[in-house]
């Protein structure tokens, strides 16, 4: 991350830095000052930097863009498309789309790269540029740093009038994405049809409201109860698909007698599931359940990140397969998956990466594989959940401001707990036993530090996190 991030002093009024540059892209809040927020000037500079870099590395000229349903999306779309044309690239605009759809379109179009206009789970005032290479995967940290440096130093160039790139639109790629999912051997359309599922969907007023009902209909689901499926960008609740934000769909599942509910984030790369009793399946267990299904049919390694539940490790080892762990961030998970030849991987936030389709988090393929698993195992959603190891993760975050050095704080925590096993690969992860840990790290997507803890006991998981938070308070005051 390029900008320094610091803890916020709750007793003082401080302004948070809201332009974040990381392996997850360039994101910030709309409006405000140049260089501190995601303003039109910043959007043009980073787009020109990325486009110019791509153009210098290849004779190809096609680039794919797409956006989620955010209120600011159309503005970004116009700025990004025009800027890419200005550096000599031919733009294929998918308009309202999903992150995994854009990733697949880059490959199908044999494009030089892609840009997804979305701030994922962040609130509506945020937006972002997610940058893709010609494989439809997130660019590496080294390339990302070069994009940032070139943008900040204005190292980019616009073409003369006869070289301006073309602009075309294509609204067929969500359908192509779905067709590719239906063609996967492990997607059992007939089994899903036979179950005559009734499914509730929360599209969080973004493109999931377009894509998920289409997918479900293609899978043979006739009864679909839609909630927040108009892509207005006026999010009806906090868009991060975690339990405290999902009371609406939980109530809808019970009211309609649905077999389950499906929830995604605004760019449709994270999947949360609600059981038939209105209880959460658990965002950590989306990956666990899908991996279980894949491993039953295709033996091979699995991968998740350092902040994900060790439940995946358990089911992988039970299947007699290798489990690998990576730093947080999709690009890191993908790199580890390729390194060990993983058949399934992802992150504990509901992100499924199924390389048989493509190397990107994809809620749509997650839905198809989960429903295939549910249909073939013959269980209710809640009963399937009960078959998996019971771990509890306490997820906490602390806002940041430019007052205290976070890296120093993390180092002090590591020193304090040097009697424990400590992993410093990505922030600081402390292991208190084989099944109990705390992970502290600076977020790539928000101006916060995340503090995750896991145990077989909810009380222990919460207490571990609170103990570390108290330790941080002591360090800050000192």
C-alpha positions in Angstrom: 0.0 0.0 0.0 1.4 3.3 -1.0 -0.2 5.7 1.5 0.7 5.4 5.2 -2.2 4.1 7.3 -2.6 4.8 11.0 -4.9 4.1 13.9 -7.7 6.6 14.5 -7.7 8.2 18.0 -11.3 8.0 19.1 -10.9 11.0 21.3 -9.8 13.3 18.5 -11.5 14.4 15.2 -9.3 13.2 12.4 -9.8 12.9 8.7 -9.2 9.5 7.2 -7.2 9.0 4.1 -9.6 7.7 1.5 -7.4 7.1 -1.6 -6.0 3.6 -1.3 -3.5 2.2 -3.7 -2.9 -1.6 -3.4 -2.8 -4.9 -5.2 -6.6 -4.7 -5.0 -6.6 -1.6 -7.3 -7.1 2.1 -6.8 -10.1 2.9 -4.7 -11.4 5.9 -2.8 -14.4 8.1 -2.0 -15.9 10.1 -4.7 -15.3 13.9 -4.6 -13.0 15.9 -2.4 -9.4 16.9 -3.1 -7.1 15.6 -5.8 -4.7 13.0 -4.5 -6.7 12.4 -1.3 -10.0 11.1 -2.8 -11.1 9.4 -6.0 -11.6 12.6 -8.1 -12.1 12.7 -11.9 -8.5 13.9 -12.1 -7.2 10.9 -10.2 -9.4 8.5 -12.3 -8.0 9.9 -15.5 -4.4 9.8 -14.3 -4.5 6.2 -13.1 -6.4 5.1 -16.2 -3.9 6.8 -18.5 -1.0 5.3 -16.6 -2.4 1.7 -16.8 -3.5 2.1 -20.4 -0.2 3.5 -21.5 1.7 0.8 -19.7 -0.4 -1.9 -21.4 0.0 -0.3 -24.8 3.8 -0.2 -24.4 3.9 -3.9 -23.7 1.9 -5.3 -26.5 0.7 -4.8 -30.1 -2.8 -5.7 -29.0 -5.2 -2.8 -28.6 -8.5 -4.2 -27.2 -9.3 -3.6 -23.5 -12.5 -4.6 -21.6 -14.3 -2.5 -19.0 -17.4 -3.1 -16.9 -19.0 -1.6 -13.8 -21.2 -2.5 -10.9 -24.4 -0.6 -10.1 -22.9 2.3 -8.1 -24.3 5.8 -8.4 -20.9 7.0 -9.5 -20.4 4.2 -11.9 -21.6 5.9 -15.1 -19.3 8.9 -14.4 -16.3 6.5 -14.0 -17.4 4.6 -17.1 -17.3 7.7 -19.2 -14.0 9.0 -17.8 -12.2 5.6 -18.1 -13.5 4.8 -21.6 -12.5 8.2 -23.0 -9.1 8.1 -21.3 -8.4 4.6 -22.7 -9.4 5.7 -26.2 -7.1 8.7 -25.7 -4.1 6.5 -25.1 -4.9 4.5 -28.2 -6.8 1.5 -26.9 -10.0 0.0 -28.4 -12.6 -0.2 -25.6 -15.1 -3.0 -25.3 -17.6 -1.8 -22.6 -19.8 -4.4 -20.9 -21.6 -1.6 -19.0 -23.5 -3.2 -16.0 -21.6 -6.4 -15.3 -19.8 -8.4 -12.6 -16.2 -8.6 -11.7 -15.9 -12.3 -12.7 -17.7 -11.6 -16.0 -15.2 -8.9 -17.0 -12.4 -11.3 -16.0 -13.8 -13.9 -18.4 -14.5 -11.4 -21.1 -10.8 -10.3 -21.2 -9.8 -13.9 -22.1 -12.7 -14.4 -24.6 -11.9 -11.2 -26.4 -8.2 -11.9 -26.3 -7.8 -8.4 -24.9 -4.7 -6.7 -23.6 -6.3 -6.3 -20.1 -9.4 -5.0 -18.3 -10.7 -2.5 -15.8 -13.5 -3.2 -13.4 -15.2 -0.2 -11.9 -16.3 -1.3 -8.5 -15.4 -0.8 -4.8 -16.6 -4.3 -4.0 -18.2 -4.3 -0.5 -17.4 -0.7 0.3 -20.3 1.7 0.9 -21.9 3.7 -1.9 -19.6 6.8 -1.6 -16.7 4.6 -2.6 -15.6 3.5 -6.1 -12.5 1.9 -7.6 -10.5 0.8 -10.6 -9.7 -2.9 -10.4 -6.9 -3.7 -13.0 -6.6 -6.9 -14.9 -3.9 -8.4 -17.1 -4.4 -10.2 -20.4 -5.3 -13.4 -18.5 -8.2 -11.7 -16.9 -6.4 -11.8 -13.5 -5.5 -9.0 -11.2 -2.1 -7.4 -12.0 0.9 -8.2 -9.9 2.1 -6.0 -7.0 5.1 -5.0 -9.1 3.0 -3.9 -12.1 0.6 -2.2 -9.7 3.4 -0.2 -8.1 4.6 0.9 -11.6 1.0 2.0 -12.4 0.9 4.1 -9.2 4.3 5.6 -9.8 3.6 6.5 -13.4 0.3 8.1 -12.4 1.8 10.2 -9.6 4.7 11.3 -11.9 2.3 11.7 -14.9 4.4 9.3 -17.0 1.8 8.6 -19.7 1.1 9.9 -23.2 -2.0 10.5 -25.3 -2.2 9.7 -29.0 -2.8 12.0 -31.9 -6.3 12.2 -33.5 -5.8 9.5 -36.1 -4.8 6.9 -33.5 -7.6 7.5 -31.0 -9.1 4.1 -30.0 -12.5 2.8 -30.9 -15.5 2.3 -28.5 -18.0 -0.5 -28.7 -20.5 -2.0 -26.2 -21.4 -5.6 -25.6 -24.2 -6.7 -23.2 -23.9 -10.4 -23.9 -21.2 -11.4 -21.5 -23.3 -12.2 -18.4 -25.1 -14.8 -20.6 -21.8 -16.1 -22.0 -20.5 -16.4 -18.4 -23.6 -18.4 -17.4 -23.3 -20.7 -20.4 -19.7 -21.4 -19.4 -20.8 -22.3 -15.9 -23.6 -24.7 -17.2 -20.9 -26.5 -19.3 -18.8 -27.4 -16.3 -18.9 -31.2 -15.5 -19.5 -30.7 -11.8 -22.5 -28.4 -12.3 -25.5 -30.8 -12.1 -28.4 -29.0 -13.7 -30.7 -32.0 -13.8 -30.2 -32.6 -10.0 -31.0 -29.0 -9.3 -34.1 -29.0 -11.5 -35.4 -32.1 -9.8 -35.3 -30.5 -6.4 -37.6 -27.6 -7.5 -35.8 -25.2 -5.2 -37.4 -22.0 -4.0 -34.6 -19.4 -3.6 -34.5 -15.9 -2.2 -32.0 -13.4 -3.7 -30.6 -10.2 -2.3 -28.8 -8.3 -5.2 -27.8 -5.3 -3.0 -29.1 -2.9 -5.7 -26.3 -3.8 -8.0 -25.5 -6.2 -10.8 -26.1 -9.3 -8.8 -29.8 -8.4 -9.2 -29.3 -9.0 -12.9 -26.9 -11.9 -13.0 -28.2 -14.2 -10.2 -31.8 -14.5 -11.3 -30.6 -15.2 -14.8 -28.3 -17.9 -13.5 -30.9 -19.5 -11.3 -33.4 -19.7 -14.2 -30.8 -21.3 -16.4 -30.2 -23.9 -13.6 -33.9 -24.7 -13.6 -35.0 -22.8 -10.5 -38.5 -21.5 -11.2 -39.4 -19.8 -7.8 -37.1 -16.9 -7.2 -37.9 -14.2 -4.6 -36.1 -11.0 -5.4 -34.9 -8.5 -2.9 -33.0 -5.3 -3.8 -32.5 -6.5 -7.3 -32.9 -3.2 -9.1 -29.3 -2.0 -9.9 -29.8 1.6 -8.7 -26.6 1.8 -6.6 -28.7 3.1 -3.7 -27.7 0.2 -1.4 -30.6 -0.7 0.9 -28.1 -1.9 3.6 -24.4 -2.0 4.2 -23.2 -3.9 1.0 -20.7 -6.2 2.8 -22.5 -9.6 2.8 -22.1 -10.5 6.5 -24.7 -11.6 9.0 -25.4 -8.3 10.7 -26.4 -6.8 7.3 -28.7 -9.6 6.1 -31.8 -9.5 8.3 -34.0 -8.6 5.3 -33.2 -11.7 3.3 -33.3 -13.9 6.4 -36.9 -12.7 7.0 -37.7 -13.2 3.3 -36.5 -16.8 3.4 -38.7 -17.6 6.3 -41.7 -15.7 5.0 -41.7 -17.4 1.6 -40.7 -20.8 2.9 -37.6 -20.8 0.6 -35.0 -23.5 0.7 -32.2 -21.0 1.0 -31.2 -17.4 0.3 -28.3 -16.1 -1.8 -26.5 -12.8 -1.2 -23.6 -11.2 -3.0 -21.6 -8.0 -2.8 -22.0 -5.3 -5.4 -19.5 -6.7 -7.9 -20.6 -10.4 -7.4 -17.3 -12.0 -6.4 -18.4 -12.8 -2.8 -21.2 -15.2 -1.9 -23.2 -15.5 1.4 -25.8 -18.2 2.0 -28.9 -18.1 4.3 -30.3 -21.5 5.4 -34.0 -22.5 5.2 -34.4 -21.5 8.9 -33.2 -18.0 8.3 -29.8 -18.6 9.9 -26.5 -17.8 8.2 -24.6 -20.7 6.6 -21.5 -18.6 7.5 -19.4 -16.7 5.0 -16.3 -18.8 6.0 -18.3 -21.9 5.1 -19.2 -20.9 1.5 -15.7 -22.0 0.4 -15.7 -25.0 2.8 -18.9 -26.4 1.3 -18.0 -25.8 -2.3 -14.5 -27.3 -1.7 -16.1 -30.3 -0.1 -18.2 -30.9 -3.2 -15.2 -30.4 -5.6 -12.9 -32.7 -3.5 -15.6 -35.5 -3.5 -15.4 -35.4 -7.3 -11.8 -34.1 -8.1 -8.9 -34.9 -5.8 -6.3 -32.2 -5.5 -4.9 -29.4 -3.3 -6.9 -26.5 -1.9 -5.8 -22.9 -0.9 -7.2 -20.2 1.3 -5.6 -17.1 2.9 -4.1 -16.5 6.3 -7.3 -14.8 7.5 -9.6 -17.7 6.5 -11.0 -20.5 8.7 -8.9 -23.6 9.3 -12.1 -25.6 8.5 -10.9 -25.8 4.9 -7.6 -27.3 6.0 -9.5 -30.0 8.0 -11.8 -31.1 5.2 -8.9 -31.0 2.7 -6.7 -33.2 4.8 -9.7 -35.5 5.6 -10.0 -36.0 1.8 -6.3 -37.0 1.7 -5.3 -33.8 -0.1 -2.8 -31.0 0.4 -3.8 -27.7 1.9 -1.9 -24.5 1.0 -2.1 -21.0 2.6 -1.4 -17.6 1.1 -1.2 -13.9 2.0 -4.6 -12.1 1.9 -5.7 -10.8 -1.5 -7.0 -12.6 -4.6 -3.8 -12.2 -6.5 -1.9 -14.0 -3.7 -4.4 -16.8 -3.5 -4.3 -17.4 -7.2 -0.5 -17.4 -7.2 -0.5 -20.1 -4.5 -3.2 -22.1 -6.3 -1.1 -22.2 -9.5 2.1 -23.0 -7.5 0.6 -26.2 -6.0 -2.0 -27.0 -8.7 -5.1 -26.4 -6.5 -8.5 -27.7 -7.8 -10.4 -25.1 -5.7 -9.5 -22.1 -3.5 -10.6 -18.8 -2.3 -11.0 -16.6 0.7 -13.1 -16.9 3.8 -15.2 -13.9 2.9 -17.3 -16.0 0.5 -14.9 -15.8 -2.4 -14.7 -19.0 -4.6 -12.0 -19.5 -7.1 -12.6 -22.5 -9.4 -9.8 -22.7 -11.9 -11.8 -25.1 -14.2 -13.7 -21.9 -15.1 -11.2 -19.1 -14.5 -8.8 -17.8 -11.8 -11.0 -15.3 -10.2 -13.4 -15.1 -7.2 -16.8 -15.8 -8.7 -20.1 -15.9 -6.8 -21.9 -17.2 -9.9 -19.9 -20.4 -10.2 -20.0 -20.7 -6.4 -23.8 -20.7 -6.5 -23.9 -23.4 -9.3 -21.5 -25.6 -7.4 -23.2 -25.1 -4.0 -26.6 -26.0 -5.4 -25.2 -29.0 -7.2 -23.7 -30.1 -3.8 -27.0 -29.5 -2.0 -29.0 -31.3 -4.6 -26.8 -34.4 -4.8 -26.3 -34.8 -1.0 -30.0 -34.6 -0.4 -29.8 -32.5 2.8 -31.4 -29.2 3.9 -29.0 -26.3 3.9 -28.8 -26.2 7.7 -28.1 -29.9 8.0 -25.3 -29.7 5.4 -23.7 -26.9 7.4 -23.9 -29.1 10.6 -21.6 -31.7 8.9 -18.6 -29.3 8.8 -16.1 -28.6 11.6 -17.4 -26.0 14.0 -15.2 -23.0 14.2 -16.0 -19.4 15.1 -14.2 -16.4 13.7 -14.5 -13.0 15.4 -13.9 -10.3 12.8 -13.1 -6.8 14.0 -11.7 -3.6 12.5 -10.2 -0.4 13.7 -10.3 2.9 11.7 -7.0 4.5 10.8 -5.6 8.0 10.8 -2.1 9.6 10.3 -1.0 9.6 14.0 0.5 6.3 14.9 2.8 4.0 12.9 0.8 0.8 12.3 3.8 -1.2 11.3 5.4 -0.3 14.6 2.3 -1.3 16.5 2.2 -4.7 14.7 5.9 -5.2 15.6 5.2 -4.4 19.2 2.4 -7.0 19.2 4.7 -9.6 17.7 7.3 -8.9 20.4 4.7 -9.1 23.2 3.7 -12.5 22.0 7.1 -13.9 21.0 6.5 -17.0 23.1 3.7 -18.0 20.7 4.2 -19.1 17.1 4.2 -15.9 15.0 3.8 -15.6 11.3 4.8 -12.2 9.8 4.2 -13.0 6.1 1.1 -10.7 6.0 0.8 -8.5 9.0 1.1 -10.5 12.2 -0.6 -13.9 12.9 -0.4 -15.3 16.4 -1.1 -19.0 17.0 -2.3 -19.8 20.5 -2.9 -23.5 19.8 -3.4 -25.7 16.7 -7.0 -24.4 16.4 -6.8 -20.9 17.9 -5.2 -17.8 16.2 -5.4 -14.1 15.8 -4.5 -12.3 12.6 -3.8 -8.5 12.5 -3.2 -6.7 9.2 -3.7 -3.5 7.3 -6.6 -3.7 4.8 -6.0 -3.4 1.1 -9.5 -2.1 0.5 -10.4 0.2 3.4 -8.5 2.7 5.8 -8.6 0.2 8.6 -6.7 -2.5 10.4 -8.4 -5.9 10.5 -8.2 -8.1 13.6 -9.6 -11.7 13.1 -9.5 -14.5 15.6 -10.7 -18.1 15.5 -11.5 -20.8 18.0 -13.9 -23.7 18.5 -15.5 -21.5 21.1 -17.2 -18.2 20.3 -16.4 -16.8 23.7 -12.7 -17.6 23.3 -12.6 -16.2 19.7 -14.1 -12.9 21.0 -11.9 -12.8 24.0 -8.7 -13.3 22.0 -9.6 -10.4 19.7 -10.6 -8.1 22.5 -7.3 -8.9 24.3 -5.3 -8.0 21.3 -7.4 -4.8 20.8 -6.7 -3.9 24.4 -3.0 -4.5 23.9 -3.0 -2.2 20.9 -4.7 0.5 23.0 -1.9 0.2 25.5 0.7 0.5 22.8 -1.0 3.5 21.3 -1.2 5.3 24.6 2.4 4.5 25.4 
